[in-house]
Amino acid sequence: MVLKVNLKSKILNIGNVGKIFIYFNAIVIFIIISNYFRTSQNNEFFTKKYDNLRNVISQKFYNHESQVSYFKTLKKPVEIIFWHNLYPKELEIIKLSIKEFEQHNPNIKIKEVNKVNWEQICKSVANSLPVNKQPNIAFSYDDHIEFYSKSFKVVPLDIFIDYDDDFRNTSKHKNKYSFFKGYAKKLQLSNVYDGKSHHYSLPFVKSTEVMFYDSDLFKQYRDDLNKFFYEKHKVDFKDDCSEIIDSQGKFDFKVLKVNKDYLIWPYLETFCAKLIELKKDRTFIPITSESLANLIIISNEQKGISYPKDENEIKSFLLDENVKNNMQYFKENFYNKGFLTSSKLIGISSKEMFMQRKTGMFITSTRRSDLLHNQVSDFNIEMTPFPCMSYNDQYKNIIQGPNVNLFYSEDDDKMLASWLFLKHLISKDVYMDMLLGKGGFIITREDVLNTLKNSKTSSEQNFIDEQIRTLENYFCEKNNITDKQNPKVIGDQKIKRRELYKFKSVKFAQEHTYDNNDKDTYFTTPIFVDVVFFRSILNDLFTEILAIDSQTTNLKQKINFLFMEAYTRIAHN
């Protein structure tokens, strides 16, 4: 996931081609701010500061003992500011973690500030950097780092990593922060520090796109859906198999010839057509996607259409017929038929649509899972991976979720204290607390995965499996009670359901960890100058194409025109 800018208007003025860029002024503001980042102190000044700090780290701050000793000798406590956008349950867990950190480090105080969303984090950092009021540590994405780096105040973390024993792998030391490939990436910011590749942030908790679905809906219409699906896709079934939806309304991929555990868009088209017919509700739209940008970016990657690697590739990307064809596919096969929508197109929250059962499938981040489960009390939700374009395409999905970066401070002690807190935030213990306390994340580290696999109950069953089994049995028993309107019963069921879905999300993460890391399933979009501007253009372009009048007879021509307008905007930026 990259920067999400609230572009104010929820509904486009359909048919007015020029409206694709009605939000252009918002982007211009970001560009102006980025230029404003430049201070009278140049890169040479900050490079010298970071190199001086590197010398301190190498001599006095290289292992646990020296780090603890360093802060014990301080005459007064150091306060560091931490900006984030944690959800309520996540914040509850992190506040306990901060308390634990402060107990172990009494001379370091953490002031956490919830900036609510990514837009507010980015705006607040942008406003603070020119006046040197930036936080000490903050959530970020790689494109944020590129954006902030113009100030020279994003600390290159290698000045810590190169000397910290916790990050070394030798006969004497074991790396405590060994992430799977692709999660702890280096960035090369040519005009920052020494211009070489460095870690400017490290991963906190990560998520990916997933499709939640109303399994009670699929259970209700199971027979009709199975029959219709089998008629359309009989050739894809194994012998003696004919039902892709099981008795609980869940997708059963074992009946298919392909050894895959995800749906493809042509299958969803079949389900959508039948659901529309069966529901007989004009307000019902089978699929809603929270992020149209992510939908098209992931689908492009699955078709082998790579996101631009730098600003020089943007123009060729926008002139690529395959990119146009992919957007046209979703326009003709889903949006025009009333199968797909998004909050940006209709002005209604995608999450609320799903909770009100105005849609049966909701594509969003796994991190959103607890927000759904906190509210649901009367229907069952299951999750399945983000759909693929076809089984012949390589499965791809995007990595999302915050990284953590440090900002420059005139006080070296604040940067050193921030490094200790950063290590605490990304530690295995905190990750386990977040995963088991809230759920909704993918697993980024082998030590976390192994701990989950080896976690047993007294009956020697896997802990996660046992929790799921116990909670599912609870709901089977409660289905027979007569007093279902009792407030206590409703409250208990809501709590238990939330726990069930939390453990299911952990199980989902376990089942997809090795395959997805071994097969390079996960990707992040490249970082380059004006990447935020480009993503906004792409998002608005896809939205405007979906919103073209469905009765249009020259769709291809209109799509070409919109792409050319986007190309022109980029060319003159």
Order of alpha helices (4+ residues) and beta strands (2+ residues): alpha-alpha-alpha-beta-alpha-beta-alpha-beta-alpha-alpha-beta-beta-beta-beta-alpha-alpha-alpha-beta-alpha-alpha-alpha-beta-alpha-alpha-beta-alpha-beta-beta-beta-alpha-alpha-alpha-alpha-alpha-beta-alpha-alpha
